[in-house]
Amino acid sequence: MKPEKDSEPILSRRRFLLLLGFLLGTIIAGLGYLKQIGIKTVNKFRIRSIEQNPVFDPDTWKLTIDGLVNMPLNIGYDDLLRLESEEQISDFHCVEGWSVDGVKWRGVRLKILFDKAGVKPEAGFATFYSASGIYSDSLSIKESLEPDVMLAYMMNDEPLPEEQGLPLRLVMPRMFGYKNVKWVNRITLTKTQETGYWERFGYRVDGVTYP
């Protein structure tokens, strides 16, 4: 009877090894599948979006600036490109833990647009809307006027890729990516701050990447 008792651990070990082999095989196959599918990247950015890329027609596209302004604006794409522009190199940080260093942007400072529209004294915040109508987020007027905040239409000396916000995206380097709204086509100035898309699910309104 003793051999039968000794055989039990050997059988259990075999089952364990079989199970372990099966699990490892599943993991390897899963990793291979993910590698085959890949995580789409553009200019080292991982593409993350809750919406489809809006259709962009440069002949009909407008940037609307409304709300608490003296003169609401509707600026066409060609007119936007003719405005005074600046270039900067800054880092991008995603709340998921990845970053892209040294991104080269070209675009328009918000002060240029706010001065054209005339900000009313009671305006305290600006909400940036995506052309899809689904996504939005906001900054205070003070934050919007920080020296490295812009509405960018070029990235790394090329027009913005479609997945990166063509034709216009907000660039706010010291805040996480969810504050950097893509496909911006409307800015509304308000007295109180609007809650952004991800902030409704618990993300921080200030969006800061560091204290």
C-alpha positions in Angstrom: 0.0 0.0 0.0 2.9 2.3 0.6 3.7 2.8 -3.1 0.1 4.0 -3.7 0.6 6.7 -1.0 3.8 7.8 -2.6 2.2 8.0 -6.0 -0.4 10.6 -4.9 2.1 13.5 -4.6 3.6 12.6 -7.9 0.1 12.7 -9.6 -0.7 16.0 -7.9 2.6 17.5 -9.0 1.8 16.4 -12.6 -1.6 18.0 -12.5 0.0 21.2 -11.1 2.6 21.2 -13.9 -0.1 20.6 -16.5 -2.1 23.4 -15.1 0.9 25.7 -14.9 1.8 24.9 -18.5 -1.7 25.6 -19.6 -1.7 29.0 -17.8 1.6 30.0 -19.2 0.6 29.0 -22.6 -2.5 31.1 -22.3 -0.6 34.1 -21.1 2.0 33.8 -23.9 -0.8 33.4 -26.5 -2.6 36.4 -25.0 0.6 38.6 -25.1 1.2 37.5 -28.6 -2.3 38.5 -29.6 -1.9 41.9 -27.9 1.4 42.4 -29.6 -0.2 41.5 -32.9 -3.0 44.0 -32.3 -0.7 46.6 -30.9 -1.4 49.8 -29.0 -1.8 52.5 -31.6 0.7 55.3 -31.2 1.2 58.6 -33.1 4.3 60.6 -32.4 4.9 58.4 -29.4 1.4 59.2 -28.0 -0.8 56.3 -27.1 -4.1 57.0 -28.7 -6.9 57.2 -26.1 -10.3 58.6 -26.9 -13.9 58.1 -25.9 -15.1 59.4 -29.3 -14.5 58.9 -33.0 -12.3 61.4 -34.9 -14.7 64.2 -36.0 -14.7 65.1 -39.7 -12.6 68.1 -40.5 -13.3 70.3 -43.5 -11.0 73.3 -43.6 -13.4 75.2 -45.8 -16.3 75.1 -43.4 -14.6 74.6 -39.9 -15.1 77.4 -37.4 -13.7 78.1 -33.9 -16.5 79.7 -31.9 -15.8 81.8 -28.8 -18.9 82.8 -26.9 -20.4 83.2 -23.4 -19.2 86.1 -21.3 -17.5 88.0 -24.1 -18.2 91.4 -25.6 -18.1 90.1 -29.2 -18.7 86.4 -29.9 -16.3 85.2 -32.6 -16.5 82.6 -35.4 -13.0 82.1 -36.8 -12.3 80.1 -39.9 -9.3 77.8 -40.2 -7.4 80.0 -42.7 -8.1 83.0 -40.4 -6.8 81.1 -37.4 -3.6 80.3 -39.2 -3.1 84.0 -40.0 -3.2 85.0 -36.3 0.0 85.6 -34.4 1.4 82.2 -33.5 4.2 80.9 -31.2 6.2 77.7 -30.9 7.1 75.8 -27.8 8.6 72.5 -26.7 7.0 70.9 -23.7 6.3 67.5 -22.1 3.0 65.7 -22.2 1.9 63.5 -19.2 -1.0 61.1 -19.2 -2.8 60.2 -16.0 -2.3 56.5 -16.9 1.4 57.0 -16.1 3.1 57.4 -19.5 4.7 60.6 -20.9 6.1 62.0 -24.1 9.0 64.4 -23.6 10.0 67.3 -25.8 6.9 67.7 -28.0 7.1 70.6 -30.4 3.9 72.6 -30.7 2.9 75.6 -32.7 -0.3 77.5 -32.2 -2.1 80.5 -30.8 -2.0 81.8 -27.3 -5.4 82.2 -25.7 -4.7 85.8 -24.9 -4.8 86.6 -28.6 -8.3 85.1 -28.9 -9.6 86.5 -25.6 -8.4 90.0 -26.5 -10.3 89.8 -29.8 -13.5 88.6 -28.1 -13.2 90.9 -25.1 -13.6 89.0 -21.8 -16.3 90.4 -19.5 -15.2 91.2 -16.0 -17.4 88.5 -14.5 -15.9 85.7 -16.6 -13.8 83.4 -14.5 -13.5 80.2 -16.6 -13.2 78.9 -20.1 -14.7 75.6 -21.2 -13.2 73.9 -24.3 -15.5 71.7 -26.4 -14.6 68.9 -28.8 -16.2 69.0 -32.2 -17.9 65.7 -31.4 -20.0 67.4 -28.8 -19.2 64.6 -26.3 -15.9 65.8 -24.7 -15.2 69.0 -22.8 -13.0 70.3 -20.0 -12.3 73.7 -18.5 -9.6 76.0 -17.2 -9.8 79.2 -15.2 -9.1 82.3 -17.2 -5.8 82.7 -15.2 -4.8 79.1 -16.1 -5.7 79.7 -19.7 -3.3 82.7 -19.8 -0.3 80.9 -18.5 2.7 81.4 -20.7 2.9 77.8 -22.0 -0.8 77.2 -22.6 -1.9 77.4 -26.3 -4.3 76.1 -28.9 -2.0 74.1 -31.1 -2.5 73.3 -34.8 0.9 71.8 -35.4 2.9 69.1 -33.8 6.6 68.4 -34.5 6.5 70.7 -37.6 3.5 69.0 -39.1 -0.2 69.7 -39.0 -1.8 67.9 -36.1 -2.5 64.2 -36.9 -6.2 63.4 -37.0 -5.9 61.3 -33.9 -4.2 64.1 -32.0 -6.9 66.7 -32.5 -6.8 68.0 -36.1 -7.3 70.9 -36.5 -6.9 72.3 -33.0 -6.2 71.1 -29.5 -5.6 72.6 -26.1 -2.0 72.3 -24.8 -1.7 72.7 -21.0 1.7 71.1 -20.2 1.5 71.1 -16.4 -1.9 69.3 -16.3 -2.6 65.7 -17.3 -3.7 64.8 -20.8 -7.4 64.7 -20.0 -7.3 68.5 -19.6 -5.7 68.9 -23.1 -8.9 68.8 -25.1 -8.6 67.6 -28.7 -10.6 68.7 -31.8 -11.5 72.0 -30.1 -14.1 74.0 -32.0 -15.8 76.0 -29.3 -14.7 77.9 -26.2 -17.3 79.3 -23.8 -16.5 81.7 -21.1 -18.5 81.4 -17.9 -18.7 82.7 -14.4 -18.4 79.3 -12.7 -16.4 76.3 -13.7 -17.9 73.6 -15.8 -17.2 70.0 -14.9 -15.2 68.1 -17.5 -16.0 64.7 -19.0 -13.6 62.6 -16.9 -14.1 64.8 -13.8 -17.6 63.6 -13.6 -16.1 60.2 -13.0 -13.8 61.3 -10.2 -10.7 62.8 -12.0 -9.3 66.0 -10.3 -10.6 69.3 -11.7 -7.1 70.9 -11.3 -5.5 68.0 -13.4 -2.1 68.8 -12.0 0.8 66.5 -12.7 2.8 67.7 -9.7 2.0 69.5 -6.4 
